[in-house]
Structures are given as structure tokens and as C-alpha cells.
Amino acid sequence: MEETFVRENRITEKTDEEKNLELIKSVIKAKLDLEVAGKNFEYADGELIDYYVYQIKAEQSKLDYLLKKVKNKELALDMINEIELRLTQDRAI
């Protein structure tokens, strides 16, 4: 009987800077998701209205939570960093 072994990759802990950058990216993504849900709500009709209302509430709750985390870590979200991160994120997608 033949056994196969899978090579294990070492998991490294993220630095505080990487965690903060990930948090800021999450805030930007949540803002974009909220904007998209709002746009979809504008054009929704019938049964989709309830769905988009729920989605808007969920995205707003997520954004509020992330902004509290940013505030607790005393990070600054300014427009320049947001624009740079949006451009970087768009290139990665």
C-alpha cells in the first residue's frame, strides 16, 4: 500500500500593520457593498424590495462594526488612503 504525504506550509502570524491594512480594506469593501445594495434597491420591484432592504441593513451593520474596530484601534481613514487602496484593490481583481 502506498502512502502519500502532503507538504505542510508553515502558517505565519500577521503583523499589526497587515491586520490594520486588512481592516481598512474591509471597511472600503463594506462601503462599496453598501453602495451597490443601495443602487440595486433603487431599481428593485416586487419581492426584491424586501431582499434589498435586508441587504442594506446587513451591510450597514457590518460597516458600523468595522468602523468601531477602526476607532478602537485609533486608525485614521482619510480619503487619500481610501483612494489608493481602491485603486490597488481594483488592480488586484
Contacts in CASP RR format, 6 or more apart in sequence:
PFRMAT RR
TARGET T0000
AUTHOR 0000-0000-0000
METHOD contacts of the structure
MODEL  1
MEETFVRENRITEKTDEEKNLELIKSVIKAKLDLEVAGKNFEYADGELID
YYVYQIKAEQSKLDYLLKKVKNKELALDMINEIELRLTQDRAI
14 22 0 8 1.000
20 73 0 8 1.000
20 75 0 8 1.000
23 66 0 8 1.000
23 69 0 8 1.000
23 70 0 8 1.000
23 73 0 8 1.000
23 75 0 8 1.000
24 70 0 8 1.000
24 75 0 8 1.000
24 77 0 8 1.000
24 81 0 8 1.000
24 85 0 8 1.000
25 85 0 8 1.000
25 89 0 8 1.000
26 66 0 8 1.000
27 63 0 8 1.000
27 66 0 8 1.000
27 67 0 8 1.000
27 70 0 8 1.000
27 77 0 8 1.000
28 82 0 8 1.000
28 85 0 8 1.000
28 86 0 8 1.000
28 89 0 8 1.000
29 89 0 8 1.000
30 59 0 8 1.000
30 62 0 8 1.000
30 63 0 8 1.000
30 66 0 8 1.000
31 63 0 8 1.000
33 59 0 8 1.000
33 62 0 8 1.000
34 56 0 8 1.000
34 59 0 8 1.000
34 60 0 8 1.000
34 63 0 8 1.000
37 52 0 8 1.000
37 55 0 8 1.000
37 56 0 8 1.000
37 59 0 8 1.000
38 52 0 8 1.000
38 56 0 8 1.000
40 48 0 8 1.000
40 52 0 8 1.000
40 55 0 8 1.000
41 49 0 8 1.000
41 52 0 8 1.000
41 53 0 8 1.000
41 55 0 8 1.000
41 56 0 8 1.000
44 51 0 8 1.000
44 52 0 8 1.000
70 77 0 8 1.000
END
